[in-house]
Amino acid sequence: MKYLFSLLLAAMTLGTFAQNQQGNMMRGMKDFTPDQMATLQTKKLALSLDLTDSQQKQILKLNKKRSVDHKKNMDKMTSMKGDFKNTTSEERFKMMNERLDMQLKVQAEMKKILNEKQFEEWKNMQRKKGTMHNRGTMHNREMMNKKGKMSKGNGMQKQNRNK
């Protein structure tokens, strides 16, 4: 039993450490220029997909454009920080539509640059990236729901004690 508990504790500690390391890495990327971000993204992709020099140059060009656009959008979002909740459904639709249009353009460009095998692997990487993002969002919602239920449950317990 002690062994099982120790093993479980070690696994939880390692998992927490790994998540913190990944979070620290992502926070550090905010300080990079768009060119630096594009270069890092391209090199990661080159390692994952075994890109040729020609492919790397084309993807670097695409990533530089995407990084500049991303930086502009992030600046826009931070300037709207408090007002984002007050945006109309039309404004939110427009922003989401623009983001999806950009993703479609990137996908079309990547399809031109990569061979079939590389493109399929890239698509799988994009799906995994989206799944991980959604998983975190769902986890946060679940935690908020649990907190809400817990506070409601505590109120019920207090009422029961009074009776």
Residue pairs with C-beta under 8 A, 6 or more apart in sequence:
29 37
29 40
32 40
34 64
34 67
34 68
34 70
34 71
35 64
35 67
37 63
37 67
37 70
38 60
38 63
38 64
38 66
38 67
39 60
39 63
41 63
41 67
42 56
42 59
42 60
42 63
45 51
45 59
45 122
46 55
46 56
46 59
48 121
48 125
49 114
49 118
49 121
49 122
50 118
51 59
51 114
51 118
55 113
55 114
55 118
58 113
59 110
59 113
62 106
62 109
62 110
62 113
66 102
66 106
69 102
77 84
80 87
87 95
107 123
110 119
110 122
111 119
114 122
